[in-house]
Structure formats: structure tokens, C-alpha cells
Amino acid sequence: MLYRLLKWVLLGPLLRVLWPTKVTGTEHIPATGGAILASNHLAVADSFFMPLRVSRRVTFPAKSEYFTEKGVKGRLKKWFFTGVGQIPIDRSGGTAAQAALDTAIRLLREGHLLGIYPEGTRSPDGRLHKGKTGVARIALEARVPVIPVAMIGTDKVNPIGSKMWRPRRLEIRFGAPLDFSRYYGLQGDRFVERSITDEIMYALMELSGKDYVDIYAARAKELLAAEAAGVEAAVPPQATGADRVPDTKVG
């Protein structure tokens, strides 16, 4: 009820008027059943504008800190993020990461649309970065299609660190579903999961027109911060072999 109220009565109409958006490809979204909407991630605003243009409810896994802040402000945040279709996920690692996977798989098996950002965090430079393999594991376990989604312009509306959104025309492109049924039963195979993830990122690159960078977005943030500080960045984890372990964090 709260989700529909915010989407169709309170928040949705305001966003539609102030940020006119060109939307293409919505016919690729199934009318029923589970599916993953895998999007590039430019800004916090992505999680508001994309669900607004999908007739079905879209659920996003969100960091648990959005739901656990104390006081009146914390309660308002919890009410709001719950209302816009987000569910809390503890992403601190280990069993928490598995809990995130399990939650996503359960929602998909129940027939929900699940929004996921394969890059794992917002792009620090507007480019598309290496995807985390959790999205592949989820797609294989839940046996659902993956629909690539390109968000264009939200980084201009809501730049990293900004508190006020800026007026700008936006564009959202929904691509044709990616079918990975040929890989069913092979979840856990790191080569299969990496292949699937790379295919998703390639589809996002073509759909968005963004340049692709073969490093994780989190690593790109470290490099940019180091460059700004005038210091040499630390050796990336993947250089030590950690990149061979499939990442199971969601969004």
C-alpha cells in the first residue's frame, strides 16, 4: 500500500513532472514471474527513477544502515526506504553475503522483479565497471532471465555528494532479456559465473553507450581518491588472486 501511494500519488507524479524521462524497451519486462533488472549505477536517484517507469513493483536490496539509524530521522528513513520497495541487506561479508544471496533468490522464486547493480556500488566517473558475480549466481539459482537496464543522465541530476537534485532530462533503456538457461545447474562454477557476468556487462555497455573499464568500481574510487591526494594507490586485491573468488554481494 505504501509503495503504491508513494509511486502513484506522492513521489511519482512529482518526479515525472520535474524530470521528464525518455523510456524505451519496457515491452521486455515480463508481465508476471521473477526477473532481474540489472542496471548500471550512476547515482542514488537510479533507485527512484527506474522503478517509477516499471508498472510492476521493483524490489532493491539496500544496505541495512538505511533501516537501523536511531531517532526520528532514522524512523523516517526506514519508513521511506521500505515504502519505495527496498529491503535491508547486511553486506558486511561472510554469512551476511550468503544471506543477501538467499534473500534475492527467495524473492525471485516468489515471482518478484529484483533490481540489482552488478557493479556493486555507484560509478565514481560515469563509466561502466567490472561486474560482481553475485548477479550470475542469483540468476542461475532462481532460474530467471536478466534484463539489462541503462540509466542515462542521473549522475547529472544527483552527482555524488550532492544534497539537492538538479533539473535535467533523463533516459532509461530496457534491453532484451538475457537467457542463461544453458548454464542452469552450473552455479558455483567461477568461470561460468564470470562469463555470465561479463555478458551482462557487455549488454549494459552496448545499451548505455558507456565506456567499459575492467576494474571494480570500488577500486576505481580508491584510485581517484589516491590521485586527488597525490599518493600512490595500494596494490589492488585482484592482483593477489582475490579476484578469482566469486563475489556474492548484491547490488
CORWOCOR-V500759 format. One record per backbone hydrogen bond with DSSP energy under -0.5 kcal/mol. NH is the residue of the N-H (numbers start at 0). CO is the residue of the C=O. Records with the same first field share a line. If there is no record, write none. Layout:
NH=CO / CO
This chain:
4=0
5=1
6=2
7=3
8=4
9=4
10=5
11=5
13=9
14=10
15=11
16=12
17=13
18=14
21=169
22=20
23=171
27=24
28=25
29=27
34=111
35=144
36=113
37=35 / 146
38=36 / 115
39=148
45=42
46=43
47=44
48=44
49=45
51=47
52=48 / 49
53=50
58=112
59=84
60=114
61=86
63=88
65=62
66=63
67=63
68=64
73=69
74=70
75=71
76=72
77=73
78=74
79=75
80=76
81=77
82=78
83=79
84=81
85=80
86=59
88=61
90=88
95=92
96=93
97=93
98=94
99=95
100=96
101=97
102=98
103=99
104=100
105=101
106=102
107=103
108=104
109=105
110=107
111=106
112=56
113=34 / 111
114=58 / 112
115=36
117=115
119=116
122=40
127=210
129=212 / 214
131=117
134=131
136=132
137=133
138=134
139=135
140=136
141=137
142=138
143=138
145=177
146=35
147=145 / 175
148=37
149=172
150=148
151=149 / 170
155=152
156=152
157=153
161=158
165=156
169=19
170=151
171=21
172=149
173=23
174=147 / 172
177=145
178=176
179=177
182=179
183=180
185=182
188=185
189=187
192=188
193=189
194=190
195=191
196=192
197=193
198=194
199=195
200=196
201=197
202=198
203=199
204=200
205=201
206=202
207=203
208=204
212=127
214=212
219=215
220=216
221=217
222=218
223=219
224=220
225=221
226=222
227=223
228=224
229=225
230=225
238=235
239=236
240=237
241=236
243=240
244=241
245=243
